[in-house]
Amino acid sequence: MVASSTLRLRGRELDLARGVVMAIVNRTTDSFYAAARYADDEAAIAAVERAVAEGAEIVDVGGIRAGRGPRVGPDEEIARVVPFVAAVRERFGDVIISVDTWRSGVAREAARAGADLVNDTWAGHDPHLAEVAAAEGVGVVVTHTGGARPRTDPLRVSYPDGVLADVLAQLGAGARRAVDLGVDPAAVLVDPTHDFGKNTWHSLELVRHTARLVELGFPVLMALSRKDFVGEALGLEVDERLEGTLAATAIAAWQGAGVFRAHDVAATRRTLDMVAAVRGDLAPARAVRGLA
């Protein structure tokens, strides 16, 4: 069972039983995975079109690399993201648009341009971001970074009571705060945020205990795609991490995670469909073996 059977964003509902794919479209030139960099508007629109055709129901638009890199101020982030959100809203009326930002000002402008969801990648660093989500009637992703500041990498981070306990406490508190501010509970997602403020052992433990995250009662988002914990677990560079990502995806989906942020949309969609078919939530596309 998933944490919540429905994700509701601005009146549109997504059934989570089959699993939902959130495609990554980065409006940057320095994202860690080169294949997801779309600084050019035409290329970025083509990426959205391809993602939707391959089965993505959400598109997550980001304007700043999550890790270390050149400073990108709020005005530049808005310039990269907001006009593009408006263009996607106009051309792809049914797609859910998410904006990957930790800045409340960017979130506000993106919501007014047509975004449905704010993906707060840095765990409430800007305390006004959840307030903006409530005021604008959009959803919010509550994340966990162990107190790390935006665009910093973990260094010998530790959790005295264990990473799982810390993640559960922080995600629960963040989700309840969003609801108290007025965000629809069905529009609040929780994301343990693998790699951010964590070492590889931490991230592997969080995949292993996905079911505990599901027990929080909110839709669970997993952002696993090609991350460092996958690469370190298998000794692989970013271009070789697809199989490891899909294995972690299947494990998390089986335990009830409902939304998966992905670079590889078609492969992720097929993985989620296979999990749903094995679980009995999705009928086979065809079933003639032994019958004809």
N, C-alpha and C positions, 0 to 999 in steps of 0.2 A: 504494500500500500504506500502511496505517496503521501507526503505531509498534508497537502491540500489537493483535492482533485481538480481544482480550477484556479487559473491565474486570470484575474480580471483587471484590465487596464483601459481606462476611459470608455467603459461600457462594452468593450470587446472581451470575449472570454476564450481562453485556450484550455483545452483538455490536457492535463498533465500525465494521464495514465500511459499514454504512448511515448511520452517524452517530447520535449520541445527543443529545437536547435536555435541558438542565438549566434548568428554569424558575426564575425569580427571584421570591421572595415575601419582601418586606422588612417586618418588624414595626416600622416606624418611621413618623414623620410628616414626615420631612425628606429622604428619599432624592431624588437628583437628578432622577429621572423620576417625576413625580407619579402616573402610572398604576400604579406598582408599590408604592405605599405602602398597607400594610394594618395599621393599628394596632388595628383591631377584630377579635376572634377570628372572628366569623361571616363577615366579609368575607374574611379570610385563608383560612379553610377553603374558601369558595366559589372563591377563586382557585386553590387546589390542585386542586379538583375540575375546574375548567375547564381547567387546564394538563394534567392527566392525560388528559382527554377529547380534547384537541388533539394529544396525542402525546408529552408529556414523560415521560421515564422516571426522571428525577432532579428533585427539588425542592430548591432551595438557599434556606435560611432565614437571614436576617440580622437582627440586632437593633440595629446601629449604622450610620449613614451612613458610607461610606468616607471622604468628604471632611471638610472643616472643619465644625464645628457644636458644639452644646452637649455638655458632657462626659456620658458615659454610663458609670457605674461597672460593675464586674463583677456585682454583685448585681442591678442593674437590667437588665443584658443577659441574665442568667440568667432573670429574671422574664419578659422579653419572649419568650424563645426556647424555653426548656426545656419548659414546660407545653404549648406549641404543638406541639413535636416529638412529645411523648407523644400528643397528640390526633391528629396526622396518622398516627402509627404505628398507632394503634388503628383509625382509619377507613379508611386506605389501606394495607392490608397489603403490597401488592406494590411500592409505589413506593420508590425509593431516596431517602433523606433525607440531604441535605448541610447542614452548618451553617457559615455564613460568619463566622468569628471568628479572631482572632489570639491569644486568651487560652486557656491550657491548662486553667484551672479551668472555663471555660464549655464547652470541648470535652469535658471529662470528664463533666460533668453531662448534656450533650446526648447523648453516646454511651450513657450509662446509661438515658436516656429513650427511646432507639430510633434515634438517628442512625447512619448507616452510613459517613459520610464527613465529614472536617473540611477545610474550604476555608480554608487559612491565607493570608488576603489580604495579610498584611504580612511575608511572606518570613522566617519564623523569628524575628521580633522577640522572641517568647517561646520560648526554646530548648527548653522542656519540652513544647511542643505535639506534636511528632513522637513523643516518648516516650509521651505519653498515647494517641496513635493506636495505637501498638504494643501498649501494655498493655491497651487496651480492644478490640483486634481490629478496628479500623475503618480505612478508607482515609484518605489525606491528599493534598491538593493542594499541591505545592511551587510557590512563586511567586517573582517577581523584582521588587524595587522599587529596586534600586540603592542600598540602604542607607537609604532614606527611612524616617523614623519614622511610626508609624500616624497617619493622618488629617492628613497634611501634603501640600501640593501641590508639584510640581517647580518649581524656579526655576533657570534657566540650567544644568541638569544636563548633564554631558558624560561620555563614556566614552573614555578615551585610546586604547584598542584597538578601539573601535567597540562599539555597543550589542549587536550580535549575538554577538560573542565573549564579552562580559560575561554576557549572558543564558545562553548555552550553558554557560559555566563554573559559574555559580551554580546553575542548575537541575540540572545533572549532579551537583554536589556535594551538593545538598539531597536529591535522590532517592536517591543512594547512602547517605547518612546514614540516611534513613528505613528503607531495606532492612536496613542493618546493625543498626538498633535492633529489627528484627523485623516491620516492616510487609511484608505480601505484595507482591512486585514488581508484581503485576497489580492492586494497589489503590493504587499510587502514580501520581498524575497530575502532569504538568508544565504550567505556565501561564506564558507570557512576560509576562503582566500589563500589557497595553496601558494607556497613560496614567499608570500608577503609576510615579513616578520617571522619567518619560520625556516628551519633547516629541512633537509630531505627526510629525516626520520619523522619530523613533525607532520609533514605533508602526507607521507605514506600512512601514518596512523589515522589521519583524518579521513582518508579514503576508506580505510579498513572499518571505520566506525561511522560511516554515513548514516546508518539507521538511527544513531543517537541524535544526529542533526535533524532528521525527519521528525523525531519526537517533539521538537519545539513547536510543531503545528503550523509552520509557514512553508510555502513553496521553497524548495531548496535549489539553489543555483550552484553548479559546479563549473569552475573555470580551470580546466585541467590542460587545455590544449598546448602540447609541445613545451610544457613548462620545465624548469630546471630539475625539479624532483624526478620527473620522468627520465630526463637525460642522465642524471646522476645514478638513478637506480639501474639503468641499463648500460651506462658508459657510452652514450650517444650524443652527437651534436644535434642542434635544433632541427636540421633538415631530415633527420632519421628517426624522429620520435613519434611517428604516426601510430605504429602498432602499440607502443606502450601507452599512448594516450587513449586508444580505443579499448585496451584492456581495462584501464582504470575507469573509463566511461561505463563499460558494461557492469563492473562491480558496483559502482555508485548507483546506476540505474536500477539494478536488481534490488538494491536496498531502499529505493524510493525517491532518490533525487529526481526532480522533474524537469529542470532546464539545464542545458549544457552549452556553454560559450565555446565556440569552435572555429578554428581556421579551416578545417576540412569538412565542409558541410555534408556532402554526399556520403562520405564514409561514416560520419557520425550519425546521420539519419538512418542508414542501414543497420548500424550497430544497435541503435535504440529500438528499431523495429524488430530486430531479432530477439532482443531481450523481452519486448512486449509480447511477441509471439510465443516464446517459451513459457512466459508467465501466464499466458492465456488471455491477455488484454487485447490482442490483435489477431484476427483470423489470418491464416496463410493467404498470400496473394493468389495462389492456386494450390489445389490438393487433388492430383489425379493419380499419384503413385499408388499402386495396389487397388485402384478403383476402376481402371479402364485398360 
